[in-house]
Amino acid sequence: MKKYTNIKDISNLQETIKEAILLKMNPFEFSDLGKHKTLVMLFFNASLRTRLSTEKAAKNLGMNVMILNVNDAWNLEFEDGTIMNANTSEHIKEAAQVISQYADVIAVRAFPSLTDKQKDESEFVMNSFVKHATVPIINMESATAHPLQALADAITITELTEKPKPKVVLSWAPHPKALPQAVANSFVEMMQNMDVDLTITHPEGYELSEAITKNTTINHNQEDALKDADFVYVKNWSNYKDYGKVLNQDENWMMTKSKLGKAKFMHCLPVRRNVVVEDAVLDSEQSVVMQQANNRTFSAQIVLKQILEDL
Ligand code: CP
């Protein structure tokens, strides 16, 4: 693997999931593979799971890890040809090349502005690192994608499914703040590549990009969509058409035990209790959020392993 900025960078998904499950059984099997190799993790935004699980994954492979909260460093300029006489002190051209001298792999987390759709969709932060760094780049959640989370979710469904083709429902939920579409986008794209029956349910007007959903079933009636579901993935995203706006906080969309039926409950975390999902769901045996969070280590580890093998 040359980079992992999008799930399309996985050449054989089924094999990759299988290998990740094997790594989970024997996490230190390849503890020499990353010897004398360094992962630099760059955070433009907060993280709990991504930060700790990716560091753990790298260390399981014997890598050194360095972490930089980018907001503690010089303000970066991403535009070409700018006269840098305002707030930015260092251009991405120098920064990415400098970091590449300290790193064998660079992982980046950079959320969208949710105010400038065109700029966010250009993935200018992630793509600037891909363009100017001289080492492989891993996406730890960008403006439009969270491929490490989606791979962890695919591993979780593969491990827990009791059917060859489970019904998976992605259900929008209310949230007081404007959140990115990244997790939902990558989850949809991942499920489109798996042997599942996928339905998306959300209020009218909350459509994700058609470039992501393609011909996936969309049902605006949540109760109807949830019928006979095996896995229910709950996630808020802000409005995509009226970009970044919170136009709906209808609490009737919150996931409850009665709506969930017999399905397993999934969420990437962090989650706001009794806003996105009621306590009774999260505290039940049907919740698999801990398994998802645990699988973040093995999604990162299989990606790092495939990248190290290709260095
Ligand atoms: N799910 C996820 O990416 O968690 P963090 O934001 O805590 O990394």
Residues whose N, C-alpha, C, O or C-beta is under 5 A from the ligand:
A	BS01	CP	A46 S47 L48 R49 T50 R51 C268 L269 P270
